[in-house]
Amino acid sequence: MPIKMDIKKSTAKGKKWTAVFTEPDGKIKTTQFGGAGYSDYTKGASDEQRTAYRARHGNMLQKTDSKSAAHLSYYLLWGESKNLASNISAYKKRFGFK
């Protein structure tokens, strides 16, 4: 059974989003991601800014797992689309989340 992933607005100071991962056994992991005061590709950043962000942060993906803030920001906030819902759907498919 796949891990369930939900995204909601963050209540943590200085963060944009919270990802909640629920394992089949009921174990829950939450990850806060996205700097509240910063732009991202889904909030109007340019293609050039996206390219620069992904160049700077791409190497971090090898050091972290798919539930990390690095992965979530890279694929959701700076993903292929400027549409967050589309990026969430692609992320779930890519990593096998439900």
Phi, psi and omega in degrees: 000131182288159176286136178273137179233128175236144178243132177217162176302140181279146172257357179283137180299129176084005180240149181272315192225157173235130173256130179245118179254124180246115179288159177303331180276003178095351179295136183243136174235131176245144178227124175271137179208160180083122178284124185301328184268007187244152176283164171209177185297327179282348181248022172105003176296152183281168176299324179294319177295321178298313180300317180294317179300311183294327176292320180290323190253353183301326181291339179290337184295333179287340184261354185230165178264175186291353178260006184278160177298325179299311179297314183298315179294315182300312186270330182267309184276332181238031184284195184292332185245157172276000181260115183300317181299320178295319179293323178297315180299315179295322180295314179300317180294315182300318185255003175076028176272158179256000000 
